[in-house]
């Protein structure tokens, strides 16, 4: 019950109010919120990005969100890469689906990582951990994160930068909802492909 209450608090209105309360800290709250999502995947990254765009404007909101989510992803990657042999990560890497994803990432490198990180509803936090456990080159992962998050954050920022228009312009709201639904669908299809097919591809 407490967990559901925790998740329900993270609405667009509440995040906008939070950003307003800490406006004196400048861009720091706008950067920290997306960064925290990399460590706590239950947090709603899409809401944070939309709130940043609404609070700081399209371009500043986009830049703050992009910096935050990239820094968070890279921190997780480097921490896992450094401590990946510890007992917990060793257990994770032996999981059947994780092993398949590890093989897939190591085989294909930059391309699939970039693609999956372009979509806001794919489990990027899982990708960060698995990439850290994999043998992918650090430069490949960094480039995939910077480019993939650039695309994803801008798409979400563009939808969220004028929140009032979403309520006042039904056509725009319908288009935004359609785009979000499409991103969710494509992201889920990519997730299924990346977690269920790698063993088949590696055997070919």
MODELLER restraints for C-alpha pairs under 7 A, 6 or more apart:
rsr = mdl.restraints
at = mdl.atoms
rsr.add(forms.Gaussian(group=physical.xy_distance, feature=features.Distance(at['CA:11:A'], at['CA:47:A']), mean=6.92, stdev=0.5))
rsr.add(forms.Gaussian(group=physical.xy_distance, feature=features.Distance(at['CA:12:A'], at['CA:47:A']), mean=5.71, stdev=0.5))
rsr.add(forms.Gaussian(group=physical.xy_distance, feature=features.Distance(at['CA:12:A'], at['CA:51:A']), mean=6.07, stdev=0.5))
rsr.add(forms.Gaussian(group=physical.xy_distance, feature=features.Distance(at['CA:15:A'], at['CA:51:A']), mean=6.35, stdev=0.5))
rsr.add(forms.Gaussian(group=physical.xy_distance, feature=features.Distance(at['CA:16:A'], at['CA:51:A']), mean=5.58, stdev=0.5))
rsr.add(forms.Gaussian(group=physical.xy_distance, feature=features.Distance(at['CA:16:A'], at['CA:55:A']), mean=6.54, stdev=0.5))
rsr.add(forms.Gaussian(group=physical.xy_distance, feature=features.Distance(at['CA:19:A'], at['CA:29:A']), mean=6.57, stdev=0.5))
rsr.add(forms.Gaussian(group=physical.xy_distance, feature=features.Distance(at['CA:27:A'], at['CA:64:A']), mean=6.65, stdev=0.5))
rsr.add(forms.Gaussian(group=physical.xy_distance, feature=features.Distance(at['CA:30:A'], at['CA:52:A']), mean=5.89, stdev=0.5))
rsr.add(forms.Gaussian(group=physical.xy_distance, feature=features.Distance(at['CA:30:A'], at['CA:64:A']), mean=5.75, stdev=0.5))
rsr.add(forms.Gaussian(group=physical.xy_distance, feature=features.Distance(at['CA:30:A'], at['CA:65:A']), mean=6.44, stdev=0.5))
rsr.add(forms.Gaussian(group=physical.xy_distance, feature=features.Distance(at['CA:31:A'], at['CA:64:A']), mean=5.01, stdev=0.5))
rsr.add(forms.Gaussian(group=physical.xy_distance, feature=features.Distance(at['CA:31:A'], at['CA:65:A']), mean=5.72, stdev=0.5))
rsr.add(forms.Gaussian(group=physical.xy_distance, feature=features.Distance(at['CA:31:A'], at['CA:67:A']), mean=6.43, stdev=0.5))
rsr.add(forms.Gaussian(group=physical.xy_distance, feature=features.Distance(at['CA:31:A'], at['CA:68:A']), mean=4.32, stdev=0.5))
rsr.add(forms.Gaussian(group=physical.xy_distance, feature=features.Distance(at['CA:32:A'], at['CA:68:A']), mean=5.90, stdev=0.5))
rsr.add(forms.Gaussian(group=physical.xy_distance, feature=features.Distance(at['CA:33:A'], at['CA:48:A']), mean=6.55, stdev=0.5))
rsr.add(forms.Gaussian(group=physical.xy_distance, feature=features.Distance(at['CA:34:A'], at['CA:45:A']), mean=5.95, stdev=0.5))
rsr.add(forms.Gaussian(group=physical.xy_distance, feature=features.Distance(at['CA:34:A'], at['CA:48:A']), mean=6.21, stdev=0.5))
rsr.add(forms.Gaussian(group=physical.xy_distance, feature=features.Distance(at['CA:34:A'], at['CA:65:A']), mean=5.96, stdev=0.5))
rsr.add(forms.Gaussian(group=physical.xy_distance, feature=features.Distance(at['CA:34:A'], at['CA:68:A']), mean=5.05, stdev=0.5))
rsr.add(forms.Gaussian(group=physical.xy_distance, feature=features.Distance(at['CA:34:A'], at['CA:69:A']), mean=4.90, stdev=0.5))
rsr.add(forms.Gaussian(group=physical.xy_distance, feature=features.Distance(at['CA:35:A'], at['CA:68:A']), mean=4.37, stdev=0.5))
rsr.add(forms.Gaussian(group=physical.xy_distance, feature=features.Distance(at['CA:35:A'], at['CA:69:A']), mean=4.75, stdev=0.5))
rsr.add(forms.Gaussian(group=physical.xy_distance, feature=features.Distance(at['CA:35:A'], at['CA:71:A']), mean=6.27, stdev=0.5))
rsr.add(forms.Gaussian(group=physical.xy_distance, feature=features.Distance(at['CA:35:A'], at['CA:72:A']), mean=4.26, stdev=0.5))
rsr.add(forms.Gaussian(group=physical.xy_distance, feature=features.Distance(at['CA:36:A'], at['CA:72:A']), mean=6.56, stdev=0.5))
rsr.add(forms.Gaussian(group=physical.xy_distance, feature=features.Distance(at['CA:37:A'], at['CA:43:A']), mean=5.37, stdev=0.5))
rsr.add(forms.Gaussian(group=physical.xy_distance, feature=features.Distance(at['CA:37:A'], at['CA:45:A']), mean=6.19, stdev=0.5))
rsr.add(forms.Gaussian(group=physical.xy_distance, feature=features.Distance(at['CA:38:A'], at['CA:69:A']), mean=6.87, stdev=0.5))
rsr.add(forms.Gaussian(group=physical.xy_distance, feature=features.Distance(at['CA:38:A'], at['CA:72:A']), mean=5.10, stdev=0.5))
rsr.add(forms.Gaussian(group=physical.xy_distance, feature=features.Distance(at['CA:38:A'], at['CA:73:A']), mean=5.59, stdev=0.5))
rsr.add(forms.Gaussian(group=physical.xy_distance, feature=features.Distance(at['CA:38:A'], at['CA:76:A']), mean=7.00, stdev=0.5))
rsr.add(forms.Gaussian(group=physical.xy_distance, feature=features.Distance(at['CA:38:A'], at['CA:125:A']), mean=5.50, stdev=0.5))
rsr.add(forms.Gaussian(group=physical.xy_distance, feature=features.Distance(at['CA:41:A'], at['CA:125:A']), mean=6.16, stdev=0.5))
rsr.add(forms.Gaussian(group=physical.xy_distance, feature=features.Distance(at['CA:46:A'], at['CA:120:A']), mean=6.70, stdev=0.5))
rsr.add(forms.Gaussian(group=physical.xy_distance, feature=features.Distance(at['CA:46:A'], at['CA:156:A']), mean=6.68, stdev=0.5))
rsr.add(forms.Gaussian(group=physical.xy_distance, feature=features.Distance(at['CA:49:A'], at['CA:65:A']), mean=5.66, stdev=0.5))
rsr.add(forms.Gaussian(group=physical.xy_distance, feature=features.Distance(at['CA:49:A'], at['CA:153:A']), mean=6.73, stdev=0.5))
rsr.add(forms.Gaussian(group=physical.xy_distance, feature=features.Distance(at['CA:49:A'], at['CA:156:A']), mean=6.51, stdev=0.5))
rsr.add(forms.Gaussian(group=physical.xy_distance, feature=features.Distance(at['CA:49:A'], at['CA:157:A']), mean=5.90, stdev=0.5))
rsr.add(forms.Gaussian(group=physical.xy_distance, feature=features.Distance(at['CA:50:A'], at['CA:156:A']), mean=6.21, stdev=0.5))
rsr.add(forms.Gaussian(group=physical.xy_distance, feature=features.Distance(at['CA:50:A'], at['CA:157:A']), mean=5.31, stdev=0.5))
rsr.add(forms.Gaussian(group=physical.xy_distance, feature=features.Distance(at['CA:50:A'], at['CA:160:A']), mean=4.26, stdev=0.5))
rsr.add(forms.Gaussian(group=physical.xy_distance, feature=features.Distance(at['CA:50:A'], at['CA:161:A']), mean=6.33, stdev=0.5))
rsr.add(forms.Gaussian(group=physical.xy_distance, feature=features.Distance(at['CA:51:A'], at['CA:160:A']), mean=6.91, stdev=0.5))
rsr.add(forms.Gaussian(group=physical.xy_distance, feature=features.Distance(at['CA:52:A'], at['CA:61:A']), mean=4.49, stdev=0.5))
rsr.add(forms.Gaussian(group=physical.xy_distance, feature=features.Distance(at['CA:52:A'], at['CA:65:A']), mean=6.83, stdev=0.5))
rsr.add(forms.Gaussian(group=physical.xy_distance, feature=features.Distance(at['CA:53:A'], at['CA:61:A']), mean=4.08, stdev=0.5))
rsr.add(forms.Gaussian(group=physical.xy_distance, feature=features.Distance(at['CA:53:A'], at['CA:62:A']), mean=6.11, stdev=0.5))
rsr.add(forms.Gaussian(group=physical.xy_distance, feature=features.Distance(at['CA:53:A'], at['CA:157:A']), mean=5.31, stdev=0.5))
rsr.add(forms.Gaussian(group=physical.xy_distance, feature=features.Distance(at['CA:53:A'], at['CA:160:A']), mean=5.95, stdev=0.5))
rsr.add(forms.Gaussian(group=physical.xy_distance, feature=features.Distance(at['CA:53:A'], at['CA:161:A']), mean=4.28, stdev=0.5))
rsr.add(forms.Gaussian(group=physical.xy_distance, feature=features.Distance(at['CA:54:A'], at['CA:160:A']), mean=6.10, stdev=0.5))
rsr.add(forms.Gaussian(group=physical.xy_distance, feature=features.Distance(at['CA:54:A'], at['CA:161:A']), mean=4.27, stdev=0.5))
rsr.add(forms.Gaussian(group=physical.xy_distance, feature=features.Distance(at['CA:54:A'], at['CA:162:A']), mean=5.73, stdev=0.5))
rsr.add(forms.Gaussian(group=physical.xy_distance, feature=features.Distance(at['CA:54:A'], at['CA:163:A']), mean=6.25, stdev=0.5))
rsr.add(forms.Gaussian(group=physical.xy_distance, feature=features.Distance(at['CA:57:A'], at['CA:161:A']), mean=6.04, stdev=0.5))
rsr.add(forms.Gaussian(group=physical.xy_distance, feature=features.Distance(at['CA:58:A'], at['CA:157:A']), mean=6.24, stdev=0.5))
rsr.add(forms.Gaussian(group=physical.xy_distance, feature=features.Distance(at['CA:58:A'], at['CA:158:A']), mean=6.56, stdev=0.5))
rsr.add(forms.Gaussian(group=physical.xy_distance, feature=features.Distance(at['CA:58:A'], at['CA:161:A']), mean=5.18, stdev=0.5))
rsr.add(forms.Gaussian(group=physical.xy_distance, feature=features.Distance(at['CA:62:A'], at['CA:153:A']), mean=6.37, stdev=0.5))
rsr.add(forms.Gaussian(group=physical.xy_distance, feature=features.Distance(at['CA:62:A'], at['CA:154:A']), mean=5.97, stdev=0.5))
rsr.add(forms.Gaussian(group=physical.xy_distance, feature=features.Distance(at['CA:62:A'], at['CA:157:A']), mean=5.76, stdev=0.5))
rsr.add(forms.Gaussian(group=physical.xy_distance, feature=features.Distance(at['CA:65:A'], at['CA:153:A']), mean=6.80, stdev=0.5))
rsr.add(forms.Gaussian(group=physical.xy_distance, feature=features.Distance(at['CA:66:A'], at['CA:149:A']), mean=6.48, stdev=0.5))
rsr.add(forms.Gaussian(group=physical.xy_distance, feature=features.Distance(at['CA:66:A'], at['CA:150:A']), mean=6.28, stdev=0.5))
rsr.add(forms.Gaussian(group=physical.xy_distance, feature=features.Distance(at['CA:66:A'], at['CA:153:A']), mean=6.08, stdev=0.5))
rsr.add(forms.Gaussian(group=physical.xy_distance, feature=features.Distance(at['CA:70:A'], at['CA:145:A']), mean=6.35, stdev=0.5))
rsr.add(forms.Gaussian(group=physical.xy_distance, feature=features.Distance(at['CA:70:A'], at['CA:146:A']), mean=6.31, stdev=0.5))
rsr.add(forms.Gaussian(group=physical.xy_distance, feature=features.Distance(at['CA:70:A'], at['CA:149:A']), mean=6.85, stdev=0.5))
rsr.add(forms.Gaussian(group=physical.xy_distance, feature=features.Distance(at['CA:73:A'], at['CA:128:A']), mean=6.03, stdev=0.5))
rsr.add(forms.Gaussian(group=physical.xy_distance, feature=features.Distance(at['CA:76:A'], at['CA:128:A']), mean=6.33, stdev=0.5))
rsr.add(forms.Gaussian(group=physical.xy_distance, feature=features.Distance(at['CA:76:A'], at['CA:129:A']), mean=6.62, stdev=0.5))
rsr.add(forms.Gaussian(group=physical.xy_distance, feature=features.Distance(at['CA:77:A'], at['CA:128:A']), mean=5.31, stdev=0.5))
rsr.add(forms.Gaussian(group=physical.xy_distance, feature=features.Distance(at['CA:77:A'], at['CA:129:A']), mean=5.91, stdev=0.5))
rsr.add(forms.Gaussian(group=physical.xy_distance, feature=features.Distance(at['CA:77:A'], at['CA:131:A']), mean=6.72, stdev=0.5))
rsr.add(forms.Gaussian(group=physical.xy_distance, feature=features.Distance(at['CA:77:A'], at['CA:132:A']), mean=4.67, stdev=0.5))
rsr.add(forms.Gaussian(group=physical.xy_distance, feature=features.Distance(at['CA:78:A'], at['CA:132:A']), mean=6.58, stdev=0.5))
rsr.add(forms.Gaussian(group=physical.xy_distance, feature=features.Distance(at['CA:80:A'], at['CA:129:A']), mean=6.17, stdev=0.5))
rsr.add(forms.Gaussian(group=physical.xy_distance, feature=features.Distance(at['CA:80:A'], at['CA:132:A']), mean=5.13, stdev=0.5))
rsr.add(forms.Gaussian(group=physical.xy_distance, feature=features.Distance(at['CA:80:A'], at['CA:133:A']), mean=6.47, stdev=0.5))
rsr.add(forms.Gaussian(group=physical.xy_distance, feature=features.Distance(at['CA:81:A'], at['CA:132:A']), mean=4.57, stdev=0.5))
rsr.add(forms.Gaussian(group=physical.xy_distance, feature=features.Distance(at['CA:81:A'], at['CA:133:A']), mean=5.88, stdev=0.5))
rsr.add(forms.Gaussian(group=physical.xy_distance, feature=features.Distance(at['CA:84:A'], at['CA:90:A']), mean=6.79, stdev=0.5))
rsr.add(forms.Gaussian(group=physical.xy_distance, feature=features.Distance(at['CA:84:A'], at['CA:133:A']), mean=5.91, stdev=0.5))
rsr.add(forms.Gaussian(group=physical.xy_distance, feature=features.Distance(at['CA:93:A'], at['CA:99:A']), mean=6.00, stdev=0.5))
rsr.add(forms.Gaussian(group=physical.xy_distance, feature=features.Distance(at['CA:97:A'], at['CA:195:A']), mean=6.06, stdev=0.5))
rsr.add(forms.Gaussian(group=physical.xy_distance, feature=features.Distance(at['CA:98:A'], at['CA:130:A']), mean=6.95, stdev=0.5))
rsr.add(forms.Gaussian(group=physical.xy_distance, feature=features.Distance(at['CA:100:A'], at['CA:195:A']), mean=6.48, stdev=0.5))
rsr.add(forms.Gaussian(group=physical.xy_distance, feature=features.Distance(at['CA:100:A'], at['CA:198:A']), mean=5.68, stdev=0.5))
rsr.add(forms.Gaussian(group=physical.xy_distance, feature=features.Distance(at['CA:100:A'], at['CA:199:A']), mean=5.96, stdev=0.5))
rsr.add(forms.Gaussian(group=physical.xy_distance, feature=features.Distance(at['CA:101:A'], at['CA:194:A']), mean=6.35, stdev=0.5))
rsr.add(forms.Gaussian(group=physical.xy_distance, feature=features.Distance(at['CA:101:A'], at['CA:195:A']), mean=5.61, stdev=0.5))
rsr.add(forms.Gaussian(group=physical.xy_distance, feature=features.Distance(at['CA:101:A'], at['CA:198:A']), mean=6.66, stdev=0.5))
rsr.add(forms.Gaussian(group=physical.xy_distance, feature=features.Distance(at['CA:102:A'], at['CA:130:A']), mean=6.18, stdev=0.5))
rsr.add(forms.Gaussian(group=physical.xy_distance, feature=features.Distance(at['CA:102:A'], at['CA:134:A']), mean=5.59, stdev=0.5))
rsr.add(forms.Gaussian(group=physical.xy_distance, feature=features.Distance(at['CA:103:A'], at['CA:198:A']), mean=6.83, stdev=0.5))
rsr.add(forms.Gaussian(group=physical.xy_distance, feature=features.Distance(at['CA:104:A'], at['CA:198:A']), mean=5.08, stdev=0.5))
rsr.add(forms.Gaussian(group=physical.xy_distance, feature=features.Distance(at['CA:106:A'], at['CA:134:A']), mean=6.35, stdev=0.5))
rsr.add(forms.Gaussian(group=physical.xy_distance, feature=features.Distance(at['CA:106:A'], at['CA:135:A']), mean=6.01, stdev=0.5))
rsr.add(forms.Gaussian(group=physical.xy_distance, feature=features.Distance(at['CA:106:A'], at['CA:136:A']), mean=5.41, stdev=0.5))
rsr.add(forms.Gaussian(group=physical.xy_distance, feature=features.Distance(at['CA:109:A'], at['CA:136:A']), mean=6.22, stdev=0.5))
rsr.add(forms.Gaussian(group=physical.xy_distance, feature=features.Distance(at['CA:109:A'], at['CA:140:A']), mean=6.79, stdev=0.5))
rsr.add(forms.Gaussian(group=physical.xy_distance, feature=features.Distance(at['CA:110:A'], at['CA:140:A']), mean=5.40, stdev=0.5))
rsr.add(forms.Gaussian(group=physical.xy_distance, feature=features.Distance(at['CA:110:A'], at['CA:141:A']), mean=6.60, stdev=0.5))
rsr.add(forms.Gaussian(group=physical.xy_distance, feature=features.Distance(at['CA:110:A'], at['CA:144:A']), mean=5.82, stdev=0.5))
rsr.add(forms.Gaussian(group=physical.xy_distance, feature=features.Distance(at['CA:113:A'], at['CA:144:A']), mean=5.88, stdev=0.5))
rsr.add(forms.Gaussian(group=physical.xy_distance, feature=features.Distance(at['CA:114:A'], at['CA:144:A']), mean=4.50, stdev=0.5))
rsr.add(forms.Gaussian(group=physical.xy_distance, feature=features.Distance(at['CA:114:A'], at['CA:145:A']), mean=6.64, stdev=0.5))
rsr.add(forms.Gaussian(group=physical.xy_distance, feature=features.Distance(at['CA:114:A'], at['CA:147:A']), mean=6.69, stdev=0.5))
rsr.add(forms.Gaussian(group=physical.xy_distance, feature=features.Distance(at['CA:114:A'], at['CA:148:A']), mean=4.74, stdev=0.5))
rsr.add(forms.Gaussian(group=physical.xy_distance, feature=features.Distance(at['CA:115:A'], at['CA:148:A']), mean=6.56, stdev=0.5))
rsr.add(forms.Gaussian(group=physical.xy_distance, feature=features.Distance(at['CA:116:A'], at['CA:122:A']), mean=6.63, stdev=0.5))
rsr.add(forms.Gaussian(group=physical.xy_distance, feature=features.Distance(at['CA:116:A'], at['CA:187:A']), mean=6.90, stdev=0.5))
rsr.add(forms.Gaussian(group=physical.xy_distance, feature=features.Distance(at['CA:116:A'], at['CA:190:A']), mean=6.66, stdev=0.5))
rsr.add(forms.Gaussian(group=physical.xy_distance, feature=features.Distance(at['CA:117:A'], at['CA:124:A']), mean=6.35, stdev=0.5))
rsr.add(forms.Gaussian(group=physical.xy_distance, feature=features.Distance(at['CA:117:A'], at['CA:145:A']), mean=6.82, stdev=0.5))
rsr.add(forms.Gaussian(group=physical.xy_distance, feature=features.Distance(at['CA:117:A'], at['CA:148:A']), mean=4.77, stdev=0.5))
rsr.add(forms.Gaussian(group=physical.xy_distance, feature=features.Distance(at['CA:117:A'], at['CA:149:A']), mean=5.94, stdev=0.5))
rsr.add(forms.Gaussian(group=physical.xy_distance, feature=features.Distance(at['CA:118:A'], at['CA:148:A']), mean=4.51, stdev=0.5))
rsr.add(forms.Gaussian(group=physical.xy_distance, feature=features.Distance(at['CA:118:A'], at['CA:149:A']), mean=5.89, stdev=0.5))
rsr.add(forms.Gaussian(group=physical.xy_distance, feature=features.Distance(at['CA:118:A'], at['CA:151:A']), mean=5.53, stdev=0.5))
rsr.add(forms.Gaussian(group=physical.xy_distance, feature=features.Distance(at['CA:118:A'], at['CA:152:A']), mean=4.56, stdev=0.5))
rsr.add(forms.Gaussian(group=physical.xy_distance, feature=features.Distance(at['CA:119:A'], at['CA:152:A']), mean=5.62, stdev=0.5))
rsr.add(forms.Gaussian(group=physical.xy_distance, feature=features.Distance(at['CA:119:A'], at['CA:183:A']), mean=6.12, stdev=0.5))
rsr.add(forms.Gaussian(group=physical.xy_distance, feature=features.Distance(at['CA:119:A'], at['CA:187:A']), mean=5.61, stdev=0.5))
rsr.add(forms.Gaussian(group=physical.xy_distance, feature=features.Distance(at['CA:120:A'], at['CA:152:A']), mean=6.03, stdev=0.5))
rsr.add(forms.Gaussian(group=physical.xy_distance, feature=features.Distance(at['CA:121:A'], at['CA:184:A']), mean=5.46, stdev=0.5))
rsr.add(forms.Gaussian(group=physical.xy_distance, feature=features.Distance(at['CA:121:A'], at['CA:187:A']), mean=5.91, stdev=0.5))
rsr.add(forms.Gaussian(group=physical.xy_distance, feature=features.Distance(at['CA:122:A'], at['CA:187:A']), mean=5.26, stdev=0.5))
rsr.add(forms.Gaussian(group=physical.xy_distance, feature=features.Distance(at['CA:122:A'], at['CA:188:A']), mean=6.44, stdev=0.5))
rsr.add(forms.Gaussian(group=physical.xy_distance, feature=features.Distance(at['CA:122:A'], at['CA:191:A']), mean=6.35, stdev=0.5))
rsr.add(forms.Gaussian(group=physical.xy_distance, feature=features.Distance(at['CA:159:A'], at['CA:176:A']), mean=6.15, stdev=0.5))
rsr.add(forms.Gaussian(group=physical.xy_distance, feature=features.Distance(at['CA:166:A'], at['CA:172:A']), mean=6.20, stdev=0.5))
rsr.add(forms.Gaussian(group=physical.xy_distance, feature=features.Distance(at['CA:166:A'], at['CA:173:A']), mean=4.72, stdev=0.5))
rsr.add(forms.Gaussian(group=physical.xy_distance, feature=features.Distance(at['CA:167:A'], at['CA:173:A']), mean=6.91, stdev=0.5))
